[in-house]
Amino acid sequence: MTENKCGGEIFALQVLGDSMSPEFNEGHIIIIDPNGLVKSGSYVLAMYQGEYIFRQLRLEDEHFWLQPLNAHYPTVEITGLGDVKGVIVQRAGKNRREHKQYV
């Protein structure tokens, strides 16, 4: 486990698309902590090829992978934790039962 040193305040984004379904559906609101604890299995917001991407981080043999939950999308490799811009700490949806925290 390692601490992300991105800095900044917690912010929210709306999920677009289905790359992280079924855990995160289009329209869900995700809360991102730029100072969150980064570890393998964390849901993260990262920079990939000049764009922000929301995926699950996997650390394997000193390689850093961004893995979608939907198998129709590719898993991509990033250069390191410097590409991670924040950790998803909470999800909110239209119904209270869709609210979930990730720690």
C-alpha positions as CSV (number, residue, x, y, z in Angstrom):
1,M,0.0,0.0,0.0
2,T,1.1,3.5,-0.7
3,E,-0.2,7.0,-0.2
4,N,-1.0,9.1,-3.2
5,K,0.6,12.5,-3.1
6,C,-1.5,14.2,-5.7
7,G,-2.9,16.9,-3.4
8,G,-6.1,18.8,-3.7
9,E,-9.6,18.5,-2.3
10,I,-12.1,15.7,-2.6
11,F,-14.3,16.1,-5.7
12,A,-17.1,14.3,-7.5
13,L,-17.6,13.1,-11.0
14,Q,-20.5,11.4,-12.8
15,V,-19.9,8.0,-14.4
16,L,-20.2,7.9,-18.2
17,G,-20.4,4.7,-20.1
18,D,-20.4,1.1,-19.0
19,S,-16.7,0.2,-18.6
20,M,-17.0,-0.2,-14.9
21,S,-20.4,-2.0,-14.8
22,P,-21.9,-3.7,-12.9
23,E,-20.3,-2.0,-9.8
24,F,-20.5,1.5,-11.3
25,N,-23.3,2.2,-13.7
26,E,-23.8,5.2,-16.0
27,G,-25.1,8.1,-13.9
28,H,-23.6,7.1,-10.6
29,I,-21.7,9.8,-8.8
30,I,-18.2,8.9,-7.6
31,I,-16.3,10.7,-4.9
32,I,-12.6,11.0,-5.5
33,D,-10.0,11.7,-2.9
34,P,-6.7,12.9,-4.5
35,N,-4.9,12.1,-1.2
36,G,-6.4,8.6,-0.9
37,L,-4.6,5.4,0.0
38,V,-3.6,3.6,-3.3
39,K,-3.4,-0.2,-3.2
40,S,-4.0,-3.0,-5.6
41,G,-7.7,-3.4,-6.1
42,S,-8.5,0.3,-5.5
43,Y,-10.8,2.0,-7.9
44,V,-8.9,5.0,-9.2
45,L,-9.0,8.0,-11.5
46,A,-5.8,7.9,-13.6
47,M,-4.2,9.7,-16.5
48,Y,-3.8,7.4,-19.6
49,Q,-2.7,8.7,-23.0
50,G,-3.5,12.2,-22.1
51,E,-7.0,11.5,-20.8
52,Y,-8.6,10.7,-17.5
53,I,-9.7,7.1,-17.1
54,F,-11.7,5.4,-14.3
55,R,-10.6,1.8,-13.6
56,Q,-9.6,-0.7,-10.9
57,L,-5.8,-0.6,-10.2
58,R,-3.9,-3.9,-10.3
59,L,-0.3,-4.2,-9.2
60,E,1.5,-7.3,-10.5
61,D,5.2,-8.0,-10.7
62,E,6.0,-4.2,-10.5
63,H,3.6,-3.5,-13.3
64,F,0.6,-1.1,-12.9
65,W,-2.6,-2.1,-14.7
66,L,-5.9,-0.3,-15.1
67,Q,-8.6,-3.0,-15.4
68,P,-12.2,-2.4,-16.3
69,L,-14.9,-4.4,-14.7
70,N,-16.7,-4.9,-18.0
71,A,-14.8,-7.5,-20.0
72,H,-15.6,-5.7,-23.3
73,Y,-13.0,-3.1,-22.5
74,P,-9.2,-3.6,-22.5
75,T,-6.9,-3.6,-19.5
76,V,-4.1,-1.1,-20.0
77,E,-0.8,-0.5,-18.4
78,I,0.4,2.8,-16.8
79,T,3.9,3.8,-16.0
80,G,3.4,4.1,-12.2
81,L,1.5,5.6,-9.3
82,G,2.3,9.1,-10.6
83,D,-0.5,8.5,-13.2
84,V,-3.1,7.9,-10.5
85,K,-4.9,11.2,-9.8
86,G,-7.2,10.0,-7.0
87,V,-8.9,7.1,-5.3
88,I,-12.7,6.5,-5.4
89,V,-13.9,6.5,-1.9
90,Q,-17.7,6.6,-2.4
91,R,-20.4,5.9,-4.9
92,A,-23.9,7.4,-5.0
93,G,-26.9,6.6,-7.2
94,K,-30.5,7.6,-7.5
95,N,-31.6,5.3,-4.7
96,R,-30.1,5.1,-1.2
97,R,-29.3,1.4,-1.7
98,E,-26.9,2.4,-4.5
99,H,-24.8,4.4,-2.0
100,K,-21.5,2.6,-1.1
101,Q,-18.2,3.5,0.5
102,Y,-14.8,2.2,-0.5
103,V,-12.0,2.3,2.0
